[in-house]
Each structure stands twice: as structure tokens, then as C-alpha cells.
């Protein structure tokens, strides 16, 4: 099956990348209710994190299923969880096209979508209509570009999805909404988390206590990271996702699309995001789990993320180059690693090489 994808890939890459993504969503929607799965259960891969039980640590990152059209189809591909969004309160178109660019030679992607969203009401209705509501589906919440009070937009996200979300991600790290990353500043972040967590706590009386995660950029200085982790620990956040796309451009990039404005994801992001993950893991000191994202492209890179400090993983851009069977290949690779090390649980890998990753010098960072 993976061989068929290799044959089809030139045809797929001949199509505009945003159009190709739309075709993929439509194919998954057609399979949304079929009773199949591409992976088998393995108790060794189960992860308990922020009060949830994940069948395996590999998740689909936000950005793929922005409008909650195919969460169940993604779970049947073998993902242990999926995250929809980013969702803004009101519908917005985002930035003008073209806004998605393949870096084929580098196995990377640049995007400048700018939180294109169908809005809370449309996305909520889809999640509420899921026939079985099984599996872990997180909701990534954001703010409208022209919001008078961006913090209030995040609060609205918690309030409006608290009955259908398995967990929430507060996305303040996209580089494509002007001023959004300013919310990572300690004083602003403290107010944001206080209000978001208060909304979550108020809703918990009716819907249970839903975990809230913070998604940060990989471009932070260590001083900024110190401030963010300090605020997160003081506010008792449930977890962090490290990290979002980068505005940096490694000198090794070969594709001419690398000069496009936007956030870089995919394989070129791996080293930078994994070092930031390890630095975060050291500062968190086990107070909450971390989701490792950014540049996972095969089983070895997934294992490296775990060993750098991740309890859970998220992938997206690599599927453009590896196809849907990449999910199966990564999960099989995790099993093989456990066999090789004779480990009983995947959580035993978390943080094994954090010190080594934290001390690395990353070119261009």
C-alpha cells in the first residue's frame, strides 16, 4: 500500500497543495463511517496523561482537520488521538491564497493560513453529531484576527466546546496572526491562563474537568521559556505542546519555497523543536506531561522526541511525504524499540536523552 502512495505522489504533488489537502479531507469523509482500523492495539503503548487514557502516544496535530470534518476517520488510521482546529469564535477566511507551500527537497512545508476557520458554531455542530463519540479528540482554540479582546476569544472556546472536547489546546504560537505570539509574554500569559482555567473550572461541574494544554513556539529564548514554564506551573496547567511552526529558516534548506513568508514545519523543524522540547522537559520537572511536535518523519524521530522528554507525540507535515501508512510505520517502530530495550511500557522512554538534546547546538537557532 505504501508503494502505491509512492507511485501516486507525483500526481498528488502536481496539484496545488491546499487543493490536494481538500481532496484528502473529502476522501477521509467518504470513509468516516467505515468499520476499519490500520493498527492493532498494544497495551505497552498505552499512555496515561492529564487524566486521559491514550491507546498509543501518536496523535494528529491541529491544522490537518481544522473544521472537525474527519476526526473518527483519523482515529481509525491508527492515531491514539487527534486534535481539531485551530477554531476561532467567528468564521474567518484567514490569509489570501496561495498560503501553503511544499518544500519537496527538504520534506518540509511553509504555511501562512492565519487561522482560517468556519467558527465555533459550525465546528461544534460536527463534533456534537459524531455518532459514537469514541476516542480522544482535542479542540485547539484561537482568537479572531480582529478580536477586541483576544483572551475573551480563548475563554469562549472553552465555554463553547466543554461538552465535546476531550482536552483543549490554547494556541498562542502561530506566527501567521499578527501579535498573537505576544500572548507568550509572562504577564499577558498569566492573565490568559487564569481566565481560561477559570472558564474550564466553571464548566467542570457539568462536564467534568477537561485538561488544558498550552502550545508554544520553538523560537523562544531560554529566558522566555523560563517565564512561560514558571507561569504554567504556577497556574497548574495540565500540559504543554512543544512546539508550533518556526519563523527561522535553516541554512540547509534547498527548496525555493523556503523564502515564502510563514511558519516552517516538517523535517527541517525537527532539531530545533526537539531541543526546545528537552529544555522544557527539564524546566517542567515532571509537574505535567509534554506533547512533542515538530518534524517527526519516521519511527526514529518519534522515538527521539519521546527520549527528549515527550509523553505524547503529534505529526502532520510528514504525512504529505510518507502517506497515511506512516502512522502504522511509526507505531510499529515504537513496538520494536520496546522489544529491543525489553521495556514493558512506552512511558519508560520519556526523557532518557533530555540532557543530551538540551545541550545540543542547533545550526541557525
QUITAQUI-V880544 format. One record per residue. N is the residue number from 1. RES is the residue in one small letter. PHI is phi in degrees with one decimal (999 if undefined). Layout:
n->N res->RES phi->PHI
n->N res->RES phi->PHI
//
This chain:
n->1 res->x phi->999
n->2 res->x phi->-64.9
n->3 res->x phi->-64.7
n->4 res->x phi->-62.5
n->5 res->x phi->-64.7
n->6 res->x phi->-61.2
n->7 res->x phi->-69.0
n->8 res->x phi->-78.3
n->9 res->x phi->-57.8
n->10 res->x phi->-59.0
n->11 res->x phi->-68.7
n->12 res->x phi->-63.7
n->13 res->x phi->-73.4
n->14 res->x phi->-77.6
n->15 res->x phi->-94.9
n->16 res->x phi->-49.9
n->17 res->x phi->-60.7
n->18 res->x phi->-71.7
n->19 res->x phi->-65.4
n->20 res->x phi->-60.7
n->21 res->x phi->-63.8
n->22 res->x phi->-61.4
n->23 res->x phi->-63.3
n->24 res->x phi->-63.0
n->25 res->x phi->-60.7
n->26 res->x phi->-65.0
n->27 res->x phi->-63.9
n->28 res->x phi->-66.8
n->29 res->x phi->-63.2
n->30 res->x phi->-65.3
n->31 res->x phi->-100.0
n->32 res->x phi->-59.5
n->33 res->x phi->-111.5
n->34 res->x phi->-79.6
n->35 res->x phi->-84.9
n->36 res->x phi->-137.1
n->37 res->x phi->-147.5
n->38 res->x phi->-100.8
n->39 res->x phi->-141.3
n->40 res->x phi->-103.4
n->41 res->x phi->-72.0
n->42 res->x phi->-146.8
n->43 res->x phi->-59.5
n->44 res->x phi->-68.0
n->45 res->x phi->-92.1
n->46 res->x phi->-63.9
n->47 res->x phi->-128.9
n->48 res->x phi->-103.0
n->49 res->x phi->-144.8
n->50 res->x phi->36.2
n->51 res->x phi->80.2
n->52 res->x phi->-114.3
n->53 res->x phi->-105.6
n->54 res->x phi->-97.9
n->55 res->x phi->-65.6
n->56 res->x phi->-156.4
n->57 res->x phi->-83.9
n->58 res->x phi->-93.2
n->59 res->x phi->-121.0
n->60 res->x phi->-85.0
n->61 res->x phi->-73.0
n->62 res->x phi->-61.9
n->63 res->x phi->111.8
n->64 res->x phi->-77.2
n->65 res->x phi->-106.4
n->66 res->x phi->-60.4
n->67 res->x phi->-109.1
n->68 res->x phi->58.9
n->69 res->x phi->-89.5
n->70 res->x phi->-139.9
n->71 res->x phi->-62.3
n->72 res->x phi->-72.9
n->73 res->x phi->-63.0
n->74 res->x phi->-66.4
n->75 res->x phi->-62.4
n->76 res->x phi->-74.4
n->77 res->x phi->-70.3
n->78 res->x phi->117.8
n->79 res->x phi->-64.1
n->80 res->x phi->-76.7
n->81 res->x phi->-166.8
n->82 res->x phi->-142.3
n->83 res->x phi->-128.9
n->84 res->x phi->-97.1
n->85 res->x phi->107.1
n->86 res->x phi->-72.2
n->87 res->x phi->-111.6
n->88 res->x phi->-106.2
n->89 res->x phi->-56.1
n->90 res->x phi->-104.4
n->91 res->x phi->-60.1
n->92 res->x phi->-150.3
n->93 res->x phi->-79.7
n->94 res->x phi->78.6
n->95 res->x phi->-78.7
n->96 res->x phi->-67.4
n->97 res->x phi->-79.6
n->98 res->x phi->-74.7
n->99 res->x phi->-144.0
n->100 res->x phi->-137.2
n->101 res->x phi->-135.8
n->102 res->x phi->-82.4
n->103 res->x phi->-111.5
n->104 res->x phi->-61.1
n->105 res->x phi->-63.6
n->106 res->x phi->-106.8
n->107 res->x phi->54.5
n->108 res->x phi->-126.3
n->109 res->x phi->-143.7
n->110 res->x phi->-116.0
n->111 res->x phi->-132.3
n->112 res->x phi->-139.4
n->113 res->x phi->-62.1
n->114 res->x phi->76.5
n->115 res->x phi->56.6
n->116 res->x phi->-67.1
n->117 res->x phi->-148.7
n->118 res->x phi->-85.1
n->119 res->x phi->90.8
n->120 res->x phi->-57.2
n->121 res->x phi->-61.9
n->122 res->x phi->-63.0
n->123 res->x phi->-69.0
n->124 res->x phi->-58.8
n->125 res->x phi->-59.5
n->126 res->x phi->-67.5
n->127 res->x phi->-64.7
n->128 res->x phi->-67.4
n->129 res->x phi->-90.6
n->130 res->x phi->-56.6
n->131 res->x phi->-64.5
n->132 res->x phi->-113.4
n->133 res->x phi->55.5
n->134 res->x phi->-94.7
n->135 res->x phi->86.5
n->136 res->x phi->-96.5
n->137 res->x phi->-125.4
n->138 res->x phi->-87.4
n->139 res->x phi->-118.9
n->140 res->x phi->-94.4
n->141 res->x phi->-107.3
n->142 res->x phi->-140.7
n->143 res->x phi->-118.8
n->144 res->x phi->-65.6
n->145 res->x phi->-58.3
n->146 res->x phi->-101.7
n->147 res->x phi->-63.5
n->148 res->x phi->-71.8
n->149 res->x phi->-134.4
n->150 res->x phi->-64.9
n->151 res->x phi->-61.0
n->152 res->x phi->-63.7
n->153 res->x phi->-64.7
n->154 res->x phi->-67.5
n->155 res->x phi->-60.0
n->156 res->x phi->-61.4
n->157 res->x phi->-61.0
n->158 res->x phi->-64.6
n->159 res->x phi->-64.7
n->160 res->x phi->-84.1
n->161 res->x phi->-118.1
n->162 res->x phi->-64.6
n->163 res->x phi->-93.0
n->164 res->x phi->-121.8
n->165 res->x phi->-92.5
n->166 res->x phi->-75.5
n->167 res->x phi->-156.9
n->168 res->x phi->-118.2
n->169 res->x phi->-119.9
n->170 res->x phi->-92.3
n->171 res->x phi->-96.0
n->172 res->x phi->-118.0
n->173 res->x phi->-122.2
n->174 res->x phi->-68.8
n->175 res->x phi->-85.5
n->176 res->x phi->-102.7
n->177 res->x phi->-113.4
n->178 res->x phi->-53.9
n->179 res->x phi->82.2
n->180 res->x phi->-64.1
n->181 res->x phi->-67.8
n->182 res->x phi->-63.6
n->183 res->x phi->-68.8
n->184 res->x phi->-79.9
n->185 res->x phi->-67.0
n->186 res->x phi->-55.4
n->187 res->x phi->-66.6
n->188 res->x phi->-70.9
n->189 res->x phi->-61.2
n->190 res->x phi->-60.8
n->191 res->x phi->-65.9
n->192 res->x phi->-59.3
n->193 res->x phi->-65.9
n->194 res->x phi->-60.2
n->195 res->x phi->-72.0
n->196 res->x phi->-65.8
n->197 res->x phi->-68.2
n->198 res->x phi->-64.5
n->199 res->x phi->-64.0
n->200 res->x phi->-62.0
n->201 res->x phi->-65.5
n->202 res->x phi->-65.0
n->203 res->x phi->-75.4
n->204 res->x phi->-64.8
n->205 res->x phi->-63.3
n->206 res->x phi->-104.6
n->207 res->x phi->-118.4
n->208 res->x phi->86.6
n->209 res->x phi->-83.9
n->210 res->x phi->-88.4
n->211 res->x phi->-62.3
n->212 res->x phi->-121.5
n->213 res->x phi->-111.8
n->214 res->x phi->-112.1
n->215 res->x phi->-103.3
n->216 res->x phi->-115.3
n->217 res->x phi->-82.6
n->218 res->x phi->-85.0
n->219 res->x phi->-94.7
n->220 res->x phi->-68.8
n->221 res->x phi->-76.1
n->222 res->x phi->-64.8
n->223 res->x phi->-65.6
n->224 res->x phi->-63.1
n->225 res->x phi->-62.7
n->226 res->x phi->-54.8
n->227 res->x phi->-64.7
n->228 res->x phi->-63.9
n->229 res->x phi->-65.0
n->230 res->x phi->-59.9
n->231 res->x phi->-64.9
n->232 res->x phi->-61.9
n->233 res->x phi->-68.3
n->234 res->x phi->-65.9
n->235 res->x phi->-88.6
n->236 res->x phi->57.3
n->237 res->x phi->-62.7
n->238 res->x phi->-84.8
n->239 res->x phi->180.0
n->240 res->x phi->-132.9
n->241 res->x phi->-114.2
n->242 res->x phi->-126.2
n->243 res->x phi->-144.7
n->244 res->x phi->-82.2
n->245 res->x phi->-70.7
n->246 res->x phi->-111.6
n->247 res->x phi->-91.4
n->248 res->x phi->-79.7
n->249 res->x phi->-134.4
n->250 res->x phi->-56.4
n->251 res->x phi->-65.5
n->252 res->x phi->-80.1
n->253 res->x phi->-63.7
n->254 res->x phi->-106.9
n->255 res->x phi->-71.2
n->256 res->x phi->-67.8
n->257 res->x phi->-71.3
n->258 res->x phi->-62.4
n->259 res->x phi->-81.8
n->260 res->x phi->-65.5
n->261 res->x phi->-71.0
n->262 res->x phi->142.1
n->263 res->x phi->-93.1
n->264 res->x phi->-92.4
n->265 res->x phi->-131.9
n->266 res->x phi->92.5
n->267 res->x phi->-52.3
n->268 res->x phi->-64.6
n->269 res->x phi->-84.9
n->270 res->x phi->-58.0
n->271 res->x phi->-61.9
n->272 res->x phi->-61.8
n->273 res->x phi->-69.6
n->274 res->x phi->-74.6
n->275 res->x phi->-64.8
n->276 res->x phi->-62.2
n->277 res->x phi->-59.9
n->278 res->x phi->-64.3
n->279 res->x phi->-62.9
n->280 res->x phi->-67.3
n->281 res->x phi->-56.8
n->282 res->x phi->-62.9
n->283 res->x phi->-77.9
n->284 res->x phi->-70.3
n->285 res->x phi->54.7
n->286 res->x phi->75.9
n->287 res->x phi->-72.0
n->288 res->x phi->-158.4
n->289 res->x phi->-76.0
n->290 res->x phi->-122.8
n->291 res->x phi->-97.4
n->292 res->x phi->-92.3
n->293 res->x phi->-136.0
n->294 res->x phi->108.0
n->295 res->x phi->92.1
n->296 res->x phi->-64.2
n->297 res->x phi->-135.3
n->298 res->x phi->-165.0
n->299 res->x phi->-63.9
n->300 res->x phi->-62.9
n->301 res->x phi->-70.8
n->302 res->x phi->-65.1
n->303 res->x phi->-63.0
n->304 res->x phi->-61.8
n->305 res->x phi->-62.2
n->306 res->x phi->-60.3
n->307 res->x phi->-70.6
n->308 res->x phi->-82.6
n->309 res->x phi->137.0
n->310 res->x phi->-80.8
n->311 res->x phi->-96.4
n->312 res->x phi->-132.1
n->313 res->x phi->-131.4
n->314 res->x phi->-135.4
n->315 res->x phi->-133.6
n->316 res->x phi->-155.8
n->317 res->x phi->-57.3
n->318 res->x phi->-63.3
n->319 res->x phi->-65.8
n->320 res->x phi->-62.9
n->321 res->x phi->-100.9
n->322 res->x phi->-104.0
n->323 res->x phi->77.0
n->324 res->x phi->-65.0
n->325 res->x phi->-75.3
n->326 res->x phi->-60.5
n->327 res->x phi->-59.6
n->328 res->x phi->-61.8
n->329 res->x phi->-63.8
n->330 res->x phi->-66.2
n->331 res->x phi->-63.3
n->332 res->x phi->-63.5
n->333 res->x phi->-64.5
n->334 res->x phi->-64.7
n->335 res->x phi->-59.8
n->336 res->x phi->-63.7
n->337 res->x phi->-64.5
n->338 res->x phi->-64.5
n->339 res->x phi->-62.2
n->340 res->x phi->-62.2
n->341 res->x phi->-89.3
n->342 res->x phi->55.2
n->343 res->x phi->-102.6
n->344 res->x phi->-89.3
n->345 res->x phi->-147.7
n->346 res->x phi->-63.0
n->347 res->x phi->-62.6
n->348 res->x phi->-67.5
n->349 res->x phi->-80.6
n->350 res->x phi->-60.8
n->351 res->x phi->82.4
n->352 res->x phi->-59.9
n->353 res->x phi->-119.3
n->354 res->x phi->-62.3
n->355 res->x phi->-62.6
n->356 res->x phi->-64.9
n->357 res->x phi->-66.4
n->358 res->x phi->-65.1
n->359 res->x phi->-92.4
n->360 res->x phi->-70.0
n->361 res->x phi->-97.1
n->362 res->x phi->-101.6
n->363 res->x phi->-60.6
n->364 res->x phi->84.8
n->365 res->x phi->-93.7
//
